Amino acid sequence: MDSLLFHLTEQRNYLLKFSAQISAQITTLASTIDRLSTEIAKVGGEVDGLRRERETLLQALDDAKQEVGDVADAVVAGVTQQFEQQMKVFEPLTRSGSSTDKGRSVG
C-alpha cells in the first residue's frame, strides 16, 4: 500500500509540475498574442493612413491632369487665335495674289 501511495504521490507531483509548465507556456503565449495584437493594430493604423494618403495623391493627380488639360486647351486656343489673326493680316495678300494668278492664267 505504501508503494502505491508513493507511486500516486510521484504521479501527482509530476502532474503538478507538468501543469505548472503548461500554465507558464500559456502565460507566455498569451503575452505573445497580446504583443502581436498590438503590432497588428499598429500596422492596421499605418495601412489606413497609407490608404488615405493614396487617395489624397490620386485626387492630386486627377487635379493635376485636369489642370494640364485646361492649360493645354488654353494654349491651343491662344495659338489658334494668333494663327487666325495672322491669317487676317495675310488675307489681303492672298486675295491680291489669287487675282493676279487668275489674271495671268486668263490673259
C-alpha positions as CSV (number, residue, x, y, z in Angstrom):
1,M,0.0,0.0,0.0
2,D,2.9,2.3,0.8
3,S,4.4,1.7,-2.7
4,L,1.0,2.6,-4.3
5,L,0.8,5.7,-2.2
6,F,4.3,6.6,-3.1
7,H,3.6,6.0,-6.8
8,L,0.5,8.1,-6.7
9,T,2.3,10.9,-4.9
10,E,5.0,10.8,-7.6
11,Q,2.4,10.9,-10.3
12,R,0.6,13.8,-8.5
13,N,3.9,15.7,-8.2
14,Y,4.7,15.0,-11.9
15,L,1.2,16.2,-12.9
16,L,1.6,19.4,-10.8
17,K,5.0,20.1,-12.3
18,F,3.6,19.4,-15.8
19,S,0.6,21.6,-15.1
20,A,2.8,24.4,-13.9
21,Q,4.9,24.2,-17.1
22,I,1.8,24.3,-19.3
23,S,0.5,27.2,-17.3
24,A,3.8,29.1,-17.8
25,Q,3.6,28.3,-21.6
26,I,0.1,29.5,-21.7
27,T,1.1,32.7,-20.0
28,T,3.9,33.2,-22.4
29,L,1.6,32.5,-25.4
30,A,-1.0,35.0,-24.0
31,S,1.7,37.6,-23.7
32,T,3.0,37.0,-27.2
33,I,-0.6,37.1,-28.6
34,D,-1.1,40.5,-26.8
35,R,2.1,41.9,-28.3
36,L,1.2,40.6,-31.7
37,S,-2.3,42.1,-31.4
38,T,-0.8,45.4,-30.5
39,E,1.6,45.2,-33.5
40,I,-1.3,44.2,-35.8
41,A,-3.3,47.2,-34.6
42,K,-0.3,49.5,-35.3
43,V,0.1,48.0,-38.8
44,G,-3.6,48.4,-39.4
45,G,-3.4,52.0,-38.4
46,E,-0.5,52.5,-40.8
47,V,-2.3,50.8,-43.6
48,D,-5.3,53.1,-43.1
49,G,-3.0,56.1,-43.1
50,L,-1.4,54.9,-46.3
51,R,-4.8,54.4,-47.9
52,R,-5.8,57.9,-47.0
53,E,-2.5,59.2,-48.4
54,R,-3.0,57.2,-51.6
55,E,-6.5,58.7,-52.0
56,T,-5.1,62.2,-51.4
57,L,-2.4,61.5,-54.0
58,L,-4.8,60.1,-56.5
59,Q,-7.0,63.2,-56.1
60,A,-4.0,65.4,-56.5
61,L,-3.0,63.5,-59.7
62,D,-6.6,63.9,-61.1
63,D,-6.4,67.6,-60.2
64,A,-3.1,68.0,-61.9
65,K,-4.3,66.1,-65.0
66,Q,-7.3,68.5,-65.2
67,E,-5.0,71.5,-64.8
68,V,-2.7,70.2,-67.5
69,G,-5.8,69.7,-69.8
70,D,-7.0,73.2,-69.0
71,V,-3.6,74.7,-69.8
72,A,-3.3,72.7,-73.0
73,D,-6.8,73.9,-74.0
74,A,-5.8,77.5,-73.2
75,V,-2.6,77.1,-75.2
76,V,-4.4,75.7,-78.2
77,A,-7.0,78.4,-78.0
78,G,-4.3,81.1,-77.8
79,V,-2.3,79.6,-80.7
80,T,-5.4,79.3,-82.8
81,Q,-6.4,82.9,-82.1
82,Q,-2.9,84.1,-83.0
83,F,-2.9,82.0,-86.2
84,E,-6.4,83.4,-87.1
85,Q,-5.1,86.9,-86.5
86,Q,-2.0,86.3,-88.7
87,M,-4.2,84.8,-91.4
88,K,-6.3,88.0,-91.3
89,V,-3.2,90.0,-91.8
90,F,-2.2,88.0,-94.9
91,E,-5.8,87.8,-96.3
92,P,-5.3,90.9,-98.5
93,L,-2.1,89.4,-99.9
94,T,-3.7,86.1,-100.7
95,R,-6.7,87.8,-102.4
96,S,-4.4,90.0,-104.5
97,G,-2.2,87.1,-105.2
98,S,-5.0,84.9,-106.3
99,S,-6.5,87.7,-108.5
100,T,-3.0,88.1,-110.1
101,D,-2.8,84.4,-110.6
102,K,-6.3,84.5,-112.3
103,G,-5.2,87.4,-114.4
104,R,-2.1,85.6,-115.6
105,S,-3.9,82.4,-116.4
106,V,-6.7,84.2,-118.3
107,G,-4.6,86.7,-120.1
